[in-house]
């Protein structure tokens, strides 16, 4: 399985951004797909996950601003981030989970939010 995240960039506070993660090398619909982020000097943080059947769950710090969705026909998972804040600056990673653990990780895409 390979994961390729994209869509990051430099944005202004208050802007929105849509990140994508392309899945290949396996059966996409068998995996829960998660998003994580890691800010400079901080530990990796859970952003949210969309289950293989579509239900989504979010970390407390992003509830109400971030939306995860998936397209099983295109093997893509998305993270829509709204009302961006400077503290959202981080490398955003997608990951795939079949059972209890996240088995596969993408390389990350950097989001920088200027104030």
C-alpha positions, 0 to 999 in steps of 0.5 A, spaced: 500 500 500 502 506 498 499 513 500 500 520 497 498 526 500 497 533 497 494 539 497 498 543 502 501 550 501 501 557 504 495 560 506 492 566 510 488 565 517 481 564 516 482 561 509 480 554 507 484 548 504 482 541 501 488 536 502 487 529 498 490 522 499 491 517 494 491 510 496 494 505 491 496 498 492 491 495 496 483 494 496 481 501 499 474 500 501 477 495 506 481 500 510 479 506 515 483 512 513 486 517 518 489 524 518 494 526 523 498 532 523 505 534 526 507 541 528 514 543 529 517 541 535 510 537 537 508 530 537 503 527 532 496 529 533 490 525 531 486 529 526 480 525 524 478 518 521 473 516 516 471 509 517 471 504 511 463 505 511 463 512 511 462 514 518 467 520 520 470 522 527 475 528 529 480 530 534 477 535 539 482 540 537 479 540 530 471 539 531 467 543 527 472 546 522 475 540 519 471 535 515 474 528 512 470 524 506 472 519 502 471 516 495 471 509 494 471 509 487 477 513 486 481 511 492 481 518 495 480 521 502 480 528 503 481 533 509 477 539 508 480 544 513 476 551 514 477 557 518 485 556 518 489 558 524 496 559 525 496 553 530 494 549 524 501 549 521 503 542 521 505 537 516 499 533 515 499 525 514 494 520 511 494 513 514 490 507 513 488 502 518 485 495 517 485 492 524 487 496 530 493 499 528 495 504 522 499 500 518 501 505 512 503 512 512 503 517 507 509 522 506 505 528 509 504 535 506 505 541 509 500 546 511 503 553 513 498 558 516 500 566 516 497 570 521 
